[in-house]
Amino acid sequence: MNKRTSIFILILAIGFTGATFGQISKAKKEMSLYNYSGAIQILQKTLKKEDPKTKDEATLLLAKCYRKQNDMPNAKAWYAKVIGSGKGDSLSYYYYAQALRSCGDYSKAKEMFLHYDSLVSKDRRGRIFASFCDSAIAWESKPPAFDVKNAATLNTKQSDFGPAFFENGVMFASDRIPSKMKTQTYGWTGNSFLHLFTAEPLVTDDYYNDFNEPALAPGLLNQEYHDGPAVSNKIWSELFINRTFIHKDKGKKEENSIRTHLLKIFYGKRKDGKWGKPEPFFLNSDEYSVGHPALSPDAKTLYFVSDIKGGYGGTDLYMCTREGDKWSKPVNLGEQINTFGNEMFPFIADNGDLFFSSDGLPGYGGLDIFVSHNVNGQWTKPENLGKPLNSSFDDFSLADFSNTGKGLFSSNRPDGKGSDDLYSYRRIPTKKPLVPVQPMMISGCVKDKVTGAPLPGATVFLLESSSGKILVIKTNEGGCFTTPVKKGSSYVAKAMERGYIADCLTFTIDPLETKTDLKTPRDLLLDKLALNRKFVLENIYYDFDKSFIRKDAEPSLNNLIRIMNENPISVELGSHTDCRGSDEYNIRLSQRRAESAVQYIISKGIDAKRITAHGYGETQLVNRCSNGVPCSPEEHQANRRTEFKVTSVVQETAADAFDPRKFRDGEILDSRFLPDGFFSICYPGTK
């Protein structure tokens, strides 16, 4: 959706009749009805005819259609054709520059903005946006302050945006077609009207990782036309909703019989678990829009967006305070916050910080997300939150969960599922400066078990047993690491790298230790899971002439399960016997044993497609003990073994697989973010 238009107004295009127009006239008519998709089809057919009389105008109109749809890559391409033809007017340079900026081409965009300024010097936007391009280029060297990822479970090919925390999860707006609700189609997008959906994170209060499947919000929160976004108070007893209604005799009526219904706020209360009928906010009007509600933590102040006359730009941020059962007159947040552009999607954090989106402040392009602090009743200069939370596309509607540095925001960046997607973010922890007192440090290295080569970039999870805190450490170019430790504390270190079997060790720092530069008891040695390489599973025993899995064999099979969960591999599990007994008998027995072990592994959740069973009998002896050769019990035991062989290595990690690379150096983890039994192999007797 185009946040500057279709989020802010509802447009109903009423059909028209009349004489047949030329193709250009037809396209203009469709554009006047906001049917840009239809106009694009007409203009593309017109351009295929290569008529020199219509080519220039059709090209300009096509560029405008893509701009109106907020399709900046196509807008950039077609405005480039307009400029290249030499027939573009001054605004063509301006819109071409905006498209270039939205696609991240800041140098070329600056050139076009300055050219526009030379043509229309009275319009200060050319100079302003040229300076914004300089800012974006200068910021490229800034380290990222956030991790960002697509909240895939919440998103569809349609528009999903406007997150707000509700009950134990999140509420957001979407124009997907609800499966359990009859709905009309919104002509501008071809999708459903907006409705409210809710979803809960899989882990309580964890808004960075995955979510349950969304469902329609309950009760009276969804009606026939647009609903959302919305915001509630902390106890979920009151809700403020963006809403539009269709009335036969109300709304702005424009030419061509188009009726626009402006965005309005409605609020509802819940009693005994049921929502009452939402009531209109007192500022609602058929002359201007009021929307994007946000509540202060104490629910005494409502922040919102409006294009009411008297503001600083296109849309401004306002606030009203409760006075008993009524609200005060609206107060503009002032020129420190509002600009000549559009300020939208406010959010008030638990500490009082104001997050909002703007296209009139220095940014990367489109809408960017900013934060301002309230100091002694005054808002500080807004701070751009930087990449990757912001991009050259539209980034908006941030919701920060309880000042944890984690939450959700919306963006139409091109790597998403749809036009607008929800993204999760978490603030990257800043490393604390070293204290003047010399800390106690321990060093260690992670190496290839066979070659002894160092493994740079490997991940070490260091668990301090007493506190339960887990520190993430990345090895340096030499495959080594150094980290602070405490006297008297016990530690478990587990090293992992993609395509290797993990290794770990335990150690304790003597409470009387005086050295400050310690070393781990040994190197962490990782075994590479190379294609066709075989690994022996120790302590896999079977009763005589039996194939069922004994209890004492389960730890070793569990270790293989862990390896497969941590690495994207498929394996063959092979069972071998000694030479005693007939060849045919040993083949059958070993096959039954291999199949029994495979069934055990599948029963623990490993996909059956990833593991096969093969009984080799006595065909692959590891020593001289073949038929007729006298051997000791120990030599025969060496041949009675169970192995697994790597049969394939998947290049990309599965979505549900554990991937140590996603964790950042210096990050502190809660054990619930790691698989169950993550450190179990590190303790004696649990392998």
C-alpha positions in Angstrom: 0.0 0.0 0.0 1.0 3.6 -0.5 1.3 4.9 3.1 0.8 8.5 2.0 -2.6 7.8 0.3 -4.3 4.5 0.6 -3.6 4.0 4.3 -4.9 7.5 4.9 -8.0 7.6 2.7 -10.5 5.1 1.3 -11.4 5.7 -2.3 -14.5 4.3 -4.0 -14.3 4.6 -7.7 -17.8 4.7 -9.2 -18.2 3.5 -12.8 -18.7 5.9 -15.6 -20.1 5.9 -19.1 -19.3 7.9 -22.1 -18.0 8.0 -25.7 -14.9 6.0 -26.7 -11.7 7.8 -26.0 -8.3 7.4 -27.5 -5.8 5.2 -25.7 -4.1 8.1 -23.9 -7.5 9.5 -22.9 -8.6 6.1 -21.6 -5.4 5.9 -19.5 -5.9 9.3 -18.1 -9.5 8.4 -17.2 -8.3 5.3 -15.4 -5.7 7.3 -13.5 -8.3 9.9 -12.5 -10.3 6.9 -11.0 -7.1 5.8 -9.1 -7.1 2.6 -11.3 -3.3 2.7 -11.9 -3.1 -1.0 -12.8 -5.6 -0.6 -15.5 -3.9 2.6 -16.8 -0.6 0.7 -16.9 -2.0 -2.0 -19.1 -3.4 0.6 -21.6 -0.2 2.6 -21.7 2.0 -0.5 -22.3 -0.2 -1.5 -25.2 0.1 2.1 -26.5 3.9 2.1 -26.3 4.1 -1.2 -28.2 2.6 0.6 -31.3 5.6 3.0 -31.3 3.5 5.9 -32.4 5.8 9.0 -32.2 2.7 11.2 -31.5 1.9 9.3 -28.3 5.2 7.9 -27.2 6.4 10.7 -25.0 3.2 11.3 -23.2 2.6 7.6 -22.7 6.0 7.2 -21.2 5.5 10.1 -18.8 2.1 8.8 -17.7 3.5 5.3 -17.2 6.2 6.6 -15.0 3.6 8.5 -13.0 1.4 5.4 -12.6 4.3 3.4 -11.1 5.2 6.3 -8.8 1.6 6.4 -7.6 1.7 2.7 -6.9 4.9 3.2 -4.9 6.7 0.8 -7.3 10.0 2.8 -7.3 12.2 0.4 -9.3 9.7 0.7 -12.3 9.2 4.4 -11.6 13.0 4.9 -11.8 13.2 3.0 -15.1 10.4 5.0 -16.8 11.4 8.4 -15.5 14.9 7.6 -16.9 13.3 7.2 -20.3 11.4 10.5 -19.8 14.6 12.3 -19.0 16.5 10.6 -21.8 14.0 11.7 -24.3 14.6 15.3 -23.4 10.9 15.9 -23.1 10.7 15.8 -19.3 9.5 18.8 -17.3 11.1 20.0 -14.1 8.9 17.7 -11.9 10.1 14.8 -14.0 13.6 15.4 -12.7 12.3 15.7 -9.1 10.3 12.4 -9.3 13.2 10.7 -11.0 15.5 11.8 -8.2 13.0 10.4 -5.6 12.9 7.1 -7.4 16.7 6.9 -7.6 16.9 7.7 -3.8 14.3 5.1 -3.0 16.4 2.5 -4.9 19.5 3.5 -3.0 21.3 5.3 -5.9 22.2 8.4 -3.8 24.9 9.9 -6.0 22.7 10.0 -9.1 19.7 11.1 -7.0 21.7 14.0 -5.6 22.7 15.0 -9.2 19.0 15.0 -10.2 17.8 16.9 -7.1 20.4 19.7 -7.7 19.3 19.8 -11.4 15.7 20.2 -10.3 16.8 23.0 -7.9 18.5 24.8 -10.8 15.2 24.7 -12.7 12.9 25.6 -9.8 15.0 27.4 -7.2 12.0 28.6 -5.3 11.2 25.0 -4.3 13.6 24.2 -1.5 12.9 20.4 -1.7 15.6 19.9 -4.3 18.3 21.3 -2.0 16.9 19.5 1.1 16.8 16.1 -0.5 20.2 16.5 -2.1 21.5 17.1 1.5 19.6 13.9 2.6 21.5 12.0 -0.1 24.8 13.3 1.4 23.7 12.1 4.9 22.8 8.6 3.6 26.2 8.2 1.9 28.0 9.4 5.1 26.0 6.9 7.2 27.1 3.9 5.2 30.2 3.4 7.4 28.1 3.4 10.6 28.0 0.0 12.3 24.4 -1.5 12.5 22.6 -0.9 15.8 20.0 -3.6 15.2 19.5 -7.2 13.9 16.5 -7.4 11.5 14.7 -10.3 10.0 11.4 -10.9 8.2 8.6 -12.1 10.6 7.7 -14.7 8.0 4.9 -16.4 9.8 3.0 -13.2 10.1 3.3 -12.1 6.5 1.5 -12.8 3.2 1.8 -11.7 -0.4 -0.6 -8.9 0.6 0.1 -5.9 2.9 0.8 -6.7 6.6 1.7 -3.7 8.8 1.0 -1.7 11.9 2.0 -4.0 14.8 0.8 -3.3 18.4 1.1 -5.4 21.5 -2.2 -7.0 22.5 -2.7 -9.5 25.4 0.1 -12.1 25.0 1.0 -11.3 21.5 0.7 -8.8 18.7 -2.2 -7.2 16.7 -1.7 -5.9 13.2 -3.5 -4.9 10.0 -3.6 -6.9 6.8 -5.5 -6.8 3.5 -5.2 -10.6 3.0 -8.5 -12.3 2.3 -9.8 -13.7 5.6 -10.7 -17.4 5.3 -13.7 -17.1 7.7 -15.1 -13.7 6.8 -17.0 -12.4 3.8 -15.3 -9.3 2.6 -15.4 -6.9 -0.4 -12.5 -6.1 -2.5 -10.7 -2.8 -2.3 -10.4 -1.4 -5.8 -7.0 0.4 -5.3 -5.1 -2.8 -4.4 -7.4 -5.6 -5.6 -7.1 -7.2 -2.2 -9.4 -7.4 0.8 -10.2 -4.3 2.9 -7.9 -4.1 5.9 -8.8 -6.3 8.9 -7.1 -6.8 12.3 -5.3 -10.1 13.0 -3.6 -11.4 16.2 -0.7 -13.8 16.8 1.4 -14.9 19.7 5.2 -15.5 19.8 6.2 -19.2 20.2 8.2 -18.2 23.2 6.5 -15.9 25.6 7.5 -12.2 25.2 10.1 -13.1 22.5 9.2 -10.8 19.6 12.4 -11.5 17.6 11.8 -15.2 16.9 8.9 -17.1 15.4 5.1 -16.7 15.9 2.0 -18.8 15.8 -0.2 -18.6 12.7 -2.3 -15.3 12.8 -6.0 -15.3 13.3 -8.7 -12.7 12.8 -9.1 -10.5 15.9 -12.1 -11.5 18.0 -15.4 -9.7 18.7 -16.5 -6.4 17.1 -13.0 -5.4 16.1 -13.5 -6.2 12.4 -16.3 -4.7 10.3 -17.1 -4.5 6.6 -14.5 -2.0 5.4 -11.0 -0.9 6.6 -10.1 -1.8 10.2 -6.6 -1.1 11.5 -4.0 -0.5 12.7 -5.1 -0.4 16.3 -3.7 0.1 19.8 -4.9 -0.9 23.3 -4.1 0.1 26.8 -1.9 -2.0 29.0 -4.8 -4.1 30.5 -6.5 -4.6 27.1 -9.8 -3.1 28.3 -9.8 -0.2 25.7 -8.9 -0.2 22.0 -8.4 2.6 19.5 -8.9 1.6 15.9 -8.3 3.2 12.5 -11.7 2.7 10.8 -13.6 3.7 7.7 -17.3 3.4 6.9 -19.3 3.8 3.7 -22.1 6.3 3.8 -24.3 7.4 0.8 -24.4 11.0 1.8 -21.1 11.6 3.5 -17.5 12.0 2.6 -15.6 14.2 0.2 -17.0 14.0 -3.3 -14.4 14.7 -6.0 -14.8 15.0 -9.8 -15.6 11.9 -11.8 -18.0 10.7 -9.1 -15.2 9.6 -6.8 -16.0 9.6 -3.1 -13.2 9.6 -0.6 -13.8 8.7 3.0 -11.1 10.0 5.3 -9.5 7.9 8.0 -11.1 8.1 11.4 -10.4 6.8 14.9 -12.9 4.7 16.9 -12.5 3.4 20.4 -14.1 0.5 22.1 -14.2 -0.9 25.6 -14.2 -4.5 26.8 -16.3 -5.7 29.7 -16.6 -9.2 31.0 -14.6 -10.4 28.0 -16.8 -8.8 25.4 -16.1 -5.7 23.3 -18.8 -3.0 23.2 -19.7 -1.2 20.0 -16.8 1.1 19.0 -17.6 4.9 19.3 -16.2 7.7 17.1 -13.4 9.9 18.5 -14.5 13.5 18.9 -12.0 14.8 16.3 -13.3 12.7 13.4 -14.3 14.8 10.4 -15.3 14.6 6.8 -12.9 17.4 6.0 -9.6 15.9 7.2 -8.1 12.6 8.4 -7.4 11.5 11.9 -5.5 8.2 12.3 -2.6 6.0 13.5 -3.5 6.2 17.2 -0.9 5.6 19.9 -1.4 5.5 23.7 1.0 6.7 26.4 1.9 3.9 28.9 -0.6 5.3 31.4 -3.3 5.6 28.7 -3.9 9.3 29.6 -2.5 10.7 26.3 -3.5 9.8 22.8 -1.0 10.5 20.0 -2.3 10.5 16.4 -1.7 11.7 12.8 -3.8 14.3 11.0 -3.7 16.5 7.9 -5.9 19.1 9.5 -5.2 22.7 8.3 -2.5 24.6 10.2 0.1 21.9 10.4 3.8 22.0 9.2 3.5 19.6 6.3 1.4 16.9 4.6 0.6 15.0 7.8 1.7 16.0 11.4 1.8 14.3 14.8 -0.7 15.5 17.4 -1.7 14.6 21.0 -4.7 14.9 23.2 -4.9 14.3 27.0 -7.8 12.9 29.0 -9.8 15.3 31.1 -12.1 13.0 33.0 -14.3 11.3 30.4 -13.3 13.8 27.7 -10.2 14.7 25.7 -8.4 18.0 25.5 -8.1 20.0 22.3 -5.4 18.6 20.0 -1.9 19.9 20.4 0.6 19.8 17.5 3.9 18.2 18.6 5.8 21.1 17.1 8.5 21.9 14.6 11.1 19.8 16.4 9.0 16.7 15.3 6.9 17.8 12.4 8.4 18.9 9.0 7.4 20.0 5.5 6.9 16.3 4.7 4.8 13.5 6.3 5.1 12.4 9.9 3.2 9.1 10.6 2.8 6.0 12.8 3.7 7.3 16.3 4.5 4.8 19.1 5.2 5.7 22.8 7.6 3.4 24.5 7.3 2.4 28.2 10.0 4.9 29.0 8.2 7.7 27.2 10.3 7.7 24.0 8.5 8.7 20.8 9.1 6.5 17.8 7.6 7.7 14.5 8.1 7.6 10.7 8.9 10.6 8.5 9.9 11.4 5.0 10.8 15.0 5.8 13.8 14.4 8.1 17.3 13.3 6.9 17.0 9.6 5.9 17.7 6.9 3.5 14.6 7.3 1.3 10.8 6.9 1.6 9.7 6.8 5.2 12.4 6.3 7.9 11.9 5.5 11.5 13.1 8.0 14.1 13.1 8.3 17.9 12.8 11.4 20.1 13.1 11.6 23.9 11.0 13.8 26.1 13.3 15.8 28.4 11.6 18.2 30.8 8.4 18.3 28.6 10.4 19.0 25.4 11.1 16.6 22.5 14.7 16.2 21.6 16.0 16.3 18.0 14.8 13.1 16.3 17.4 10.5 15.7 17.4 8.3 12.6 17.6 4.6 13.8 19.9 3.7 10.9 20.4 0.6 8.7 19.3 -2.1 8.6 16.2 -1.1 10.5 15.8 1.7 8.0 16.3 1.3 4.2 15.9 3.3 1.1 12.3 2.1 0.9 9.4 2.8 3.3 10.1 1.8 6.9 7.4 2.6 9.5 5.1 1.7 12.4 7.7 0.5 15.0 6.5 -1.1 18.2 9.1 -1.7 20.9 8.3 -4.3 23.6 8.7 -3.1 27.2 12.0 -1.3 26.5 13.7 -4.6 25.8 15.3 -3.4 22.5 13.1 -6.0 20.7 9.9 -5.6 18.7 8.4 -5.3 15.3 8.1 -2.7 12.5 6.8 -2.6 8.9 8.6 -2.1 5.6 8.0 -2.5 1.9 11.6 -3.3 1.2 11.9 -5.7 -1.8 13.1 -8.8 0.1 9.7 -9.4 1.8 6.7 -11.5 1.0 4.3 -8.8 0.0 3.9 -5.0 -0.5 4.3 -4.4 3.2 5.7 -6.9 5.6 6.3 -7.1 9.3 9.9 -7.4 10.5 11.3 -8.4 13.8 14.3 -6.5 15.3 16.6 -6.6 18.3 19.1 -4.0 19.3 22.7 -5.2 19.1 24.3 -5.0 22.6 27.1 -2.5 22.9 30.2 -3.9 24.3 31.1 -2.5 27.7 34.4 -0.7 28.0 37.1 -2.6 29.9 37.5 -1.6 33.5 40.9 -0.3 34.6 41.5 -3.3 36.8 43.2 -6.1 34.8 40.5 -8.7 34.3 41.1 -12.5 34.4 41.0 -13.8 30.8 41.0 -17.2 29.3 42.1 -18.1 25.8 41.3 -21.1 23.6 41.3 -22.2 20.0 38.9 -24.1 17.7 40.5 -26.4 15.2 39.8 -29.1 12.6 40.1 -32.4 14.5 41.9 -34.2 11.6 44.0 -31.5 10.0 44.6 -29.3 13.0 43.8 -26.3 10.9 42.3 -23.3 12.8 38.6 -22.6 12.2 38.0 -18.8 12.1 34.5 -17.5 12.6 33.5 -20.6 14.6 30.9 -20.1 17.3 31.7 -20.9 21.0 28.8 -21.0 23.5 30.2 -20.4 26.9 27.9 -21.3 29.8 28.7 -20.0 33.3 27.1 -22.7 35.4 26.3 -20.7 38.5 24.4 -17.9 36.7 23.1 -19.9 33.8 24.3 -17.0 31.4 25.5 -18.1 28.0 28.0 -15.9 26.2 28.4 -16.2 22.4 32.0 -15.9 21.2 33.2 -15.9 17.6 36.8 -17.1 16.9 39.2 -14.7 15.2 41.2 -15.2 12.0 43.5 -17.6 13.8 40.6 -19.7 15.0 41.1 -18.5 18.6 39.2 -16.5 21.2 39.8 -14.7 24.5 37.1 -13.9 27.0 36.8 -12.8 30.7 36.2 -15.4 33.4 35.6 -15.2 37.2 37.5 -16.9 40.0 35.7 -19.8 41.5 33.3 -20.2 38.6 32.7 -23.3 36.5 32.3 -23.1 32.8 31.1 -25.3 29.8 32.4 -24.3 26.4 30.7 -25.8 23.3 32.2 -25.0 19.9 30.2 -25.3 16.6 30.8 -24.6 13.0 28.6 -25.4 9.9 29.5 -28.8 8.5 31.3 -30.0 11.7 30.4 -32.2 14.7 30.4 -30.0 17.8 33.0 -30.4 20.6 33.0 -29.1 24.1 34.9 -29.1 27.4 34.3 -28.1 31.0 36.7 -26.2 33.3 36.7 -24.4 36.6 38.7 -21.4 37.6 40.4 -21.9 40.9 39.2 -19.4 43.5 42.9 -18.9 44.5 44.1 -18.4 40.9 46.5 -15.4 40.6 47.3 -15.5 36.9 45.2 -13.2 34.6 46.0 -14.9 31.3 44.7 -18.5 31.4 44.3 -21.1 28.7 41.5 -23.7 28.2 42.5 -27.3 29.2 42.7 -28.2 25.5 41.7 -27.0 22.1 38.1 -27.5 20.9 38.4 -30.1 18.1 35.6 -30.3 15.5 35.2 -33.3 13.2 34.3 -32.3 9.6 31.1 -33.9 8.2 32.6 -34.5 4.7 30.7 -36.4 2.0 31.1 -40.2 2.4 33.1 -39.9 5.5 32.4 -42.6 8.2 32.1 -42.1 11.9 31.9 -44.9 14.5 29.1 -44.7 17.1 30.7 -45.9 20.3 29.0 -48.3 22.8 26.2 -49.6 20.5 25.6 -53.0 21.9 23.0 -55.6 21.2 22.0 -58.8 23.0 23.0 -62.0 21.4 21.0 -62.7 18.2 18.8 -59.7 19.0 18.3 -56.4 17.2 16.3 -54.2 19.6 18.0 -51.1 21.0 19.3 -51.5 24.6 19.2 -48.7 27.1 23.0 -48.4 27.1 23.0 -47.8 23.3 20.6 -44.8 23.5 23.1 -42.1 24.5 25.3 -42.8 21.4 22.2 -42.8 19.1 21.0 -39.6 20.8 24.4 -38.0 20.0 23.8 -38.8 16.3 20.3 -37.2 16.5 21.9 -34.1 18.0 24.5 -34.0 15.1 21.7 -34.3 12.5 19.7 -31.6 14.2 22.7 -29.2 14.2 23.8 -30.0 10.7 22.0 -30.2 7.3 23.2 -33.7 6.4 21.7 -37.0 5.4 23.4 -40.2 6.6 23.5 -44.0 6.1 23.6 -45.9 9.3 25.6 -49.1 8.9 25.8 -52.1 11.2 28.7 -54.6 11.1 29.3 -58.0 12.7 32.4 -60.1 13.3 33.2 -63.1 11.2 31.6 -65.7 13.5 28.4 -67.2 12.1 27.5 -67.7 8.4 27.8 -64.8 6.0 24.1 -64.9 5.2 23.1 -64.9 8.8 25.4 -62.0 9.6 24.0 -59.9 6.7 20.4 -60.4 7.9 21.3 -59.8 11.6 23.2 -56.6 10.8 20.4 -55.3 8.6 17.8 -55.8 11.3 20.1 -54.0 13.8 20.7 -51.1 11.4 16.9 -50.8 10.8 16.2 -50.9 14.5 18.7 -48.1 15.1 17.2 -46.0 12.2 13.6 -46.5 13.6 14.8 -45.2 17.0 16.3 -42.1 15.4 13.2 -41.4 13.3 11.0 -41.8 16.4 13.0 -38.9 17.9 11.9 -36.5 15.1 14.5 -37.0 12.4 13.0 -37.0 8.9 13.0 -40.5 7.5 14.2 -39.1 4.1 17.5 -38.1 5.8 18.6 -41.6 7.1 18.9 -45.1 5.6 19.8 -48.4 7.1 22.4 -50.8 5.7 23.6 -54.1 7.2 27.1 -55.0 6.1 27.5 -58.2 8.1 31.2 -59.2 8.1 32.0 -57.7 4.6 34.0 -54.7 6.0 36.2 -56.0 8.8 38.6 -53.5 10.2 41.3 -56.0 11.1 42.7 -59.5 10.1 39.9 -61.4 11.9 38.3 -63.1 8.9 36.9 -66.7 8.7 39.3 -69.2 10.2 41.7 -66.7 11.7 42.1 -67.1 15.5 41.5 -63.7 17.2 41.0 -62.4 20.8 37.5 -61.2 22.0 38.8 -57.6 21.8 39.7 -58.0 18.1 36.3 -59.5 17.3 34.6 -56.6 19.3 36.4 -54.0 17.0 34.5 -55.5 14.1 31.1 -55.5 15.8 30.5 -51.8 15.3 27.9 -49.3 14.2 28.9 -46.4 11.9 27.2 -43.5 10.2 28.3 -42.3 6.8 27.5 -38.8 5.4 25.6 -39.3 2.2 24.7 -35.7 1.4 25.3 -32.2 2.7 22.6 -29.6 2.1 24.0 -26.2 1.1 21.3 -24.1 2.8 20.3 -24.6 6.4 16.6 -25.6 6.8 14.3 -23.0 8.2 13.8 -25.0 11.4 17.4 -26.2 11.8 19.6 -24.8 14.5 22.1 -22.4 13.0 24.9 -21.0 15.2 25.8 -18.4 12.6 22.7 -16.3 13.5 24.1 -15.4 16.9 26.4 -12.4 17.3 29.7 -12.1 19.0 29.2 -10.9 22.6 25.5 -11.7 22.7 24.1 -13.0 26.1 21.6 -15.8 25.7 18.9 -17.3 27.7 19.0 -21.1 27.6 15.4 -21.2 26.3 16.7 -19.9 22.9 18.9 -23.0 22.6 17.6 -26.6 21.8 16.9 -28.9 24.8 19.9 -30.8 26.0 22.2 -28.4 24.1 25.1 -28.9 26.6 24.4 -32.5 27.4 27.3 -33.9 25.4 29.7 -31.8 27.5 29.2 -33.8 30.7 30.8 -37.2 31.4 28.5 -40.1 31.0 25.9 -38.3 28.8 27.3 -38.9 25.4 
